Amino acid sequence: MLSRLLGRWTAHFVTFTLGVLALLALVETLLWWAFNISFPELAEIEGILLVWLGLLAGALGVHLGLHLGVDLVVRRLPEHAQKALSRVAAGFEVIFGALLGWYGIALWQVSTNTLPATGWSARAQYSPAVVAGVLIVVFALGGGEPDRNE
């Protein structure tokens, strides 16, 4: 239940982030093309959104079962071996998510500087690693295939 709820939230957030990122890139490109004006703040915000988008989309891929797999070999194995390999893969996903979150927290703790254009804390760049790590762990432990209509 928690996995499905977080999966829906993550899908909506990724879609929203992609839309905002596309809109900002369009505005920045049009301003530069039409008026030769550039705002460094926009580029910095776009970079932060791109990091959020990439890491949360990766977590969403784990939830939807879109991660890489060697299905050609696995499909030829007996049913019990396929289930065992699925559990092993989920275990590796949990380990990866935990490490991503752990090292994201470590980077977040040592980051004390600010970003030059926006003046925001540099922690804005490392926060998505923590969030994505937690989501990957939850999605990997959630088990089962999600509803494809999400």
N, C-alpha and C positions, 0 to 999 in steps of 0.2 A: 504494500500500500504506500509506504513512504517512498519507495523507489519510483513508483508510477507518478506520484505527486511531484517529486523533484524532477522527474523526467519531463513532465509537462511544463513545469516552471522553466527548466533549462532550455527547452525547445523554444518557448516564447521569448526568453531573454536573448538567446542566440539570434533569433529572427529580428528582434527589435534592434539589437546591437549592429547587425548587418545593415539594416535600413538606415540607422543613424550614421554609420561609417560611410555608406554610399552617398548619403546626402551631404555630409561634410566634404567628402572628396569632390563631389560635383560642384559645390559652392566654391571651394578653394580653386579648382581648375578654371571655373568661369571667371572668377575675380582676377586670376593671373592672366588669363587669355584676353579678357575684355579691357581690363584697366591696368594691367601689369602691377597688381597689388598682391602681396603675399603676407599672410599672417602666420608667424611661427607657432602661435598657440594652437592653431588648427592642426598643423602637422603633428605637434606633440600629442594632442588629444586623439588624433587618428591612430598614432602609434600605440597608445595605451588601449584603445578600443580593439585594435588588431590583436594584441596579446590576449585580451579578454575573450575575443571571438575564437581565436585558435584553441585556447585551452578548454574553454567550455564546450566548443564543438567536438573536441576530442572526447570529453567526458560523455557528451550526448551520444557519440558513436559507440562507446562502451555500452550505454544503456540500450541502444537499438540493435546491438549485435553486429555493428558494421565494421568492427575492427578486423585487422588482417588475420587470416587463418589459412591453414593448408587443408582445405576441404577436399581436394582431390584424393588425398591419402585417407583422411578421416572417414569419408563416406564409404569406403570399401571395408572398413573394420566392422566387427560385430557391434551390436547395439550397446552392450555393456562397456566395451572399450571406448566407444564414442562418448558415453556419459562420463567415464573416468577422465578422458582427455579434456572434456568440457570443464570438469571440476579443477583440473590442473591449470587450465587457462584462466579460470576465474581466480585461482590462487595467485597466479602471477599478476593479474590485474589488481588484486588487493595490495600486493607488495608494491607494485608500481605507484598506485594511488597514494599509499601511505608514505612512500619515499618522496613523491612529488609534494605532498602536503608538508611533510617534515622539513624538507630543504627550503620550501617556500616560506615557512615560518622562520627558519634560520636567516634567510635573506631579508625578510621583513624586519627582523629584530635588529640587524646590524645596519640597516639603511637609515641614515640620519640626514642625508642631503635632500635638497629640493630640486625639482625639475626647472631648467633655466627659463623656459618661455612662459609656463603657466604659474610657476611658483608653488605648485602642488608638491606634496611629499613624494619622494621617489618610491615610497611604499605602494603607491597606486600601481606600479609596474609589477610588483611581486604578489599582491593580493590575489590575483586570479589563479596563481599556482596553488595557493592554499585551498581556495574554493574548489578548484577542479580536482585536486587530490582527494578531498573529502567526498565529492560527488562520485568519483571513480570507485572509491571504496564502497560507498553505499550501493551503487549500481551493480558492482561485481558481486556483492553479498546478497543483493536483492533476488538473484536467481530467476530462472525462468525467462521466457521470451516476453518482451513487452507487447502491449497492444499496438499493432502497426498503424492504427488510426489516430495515434497521439499527435 
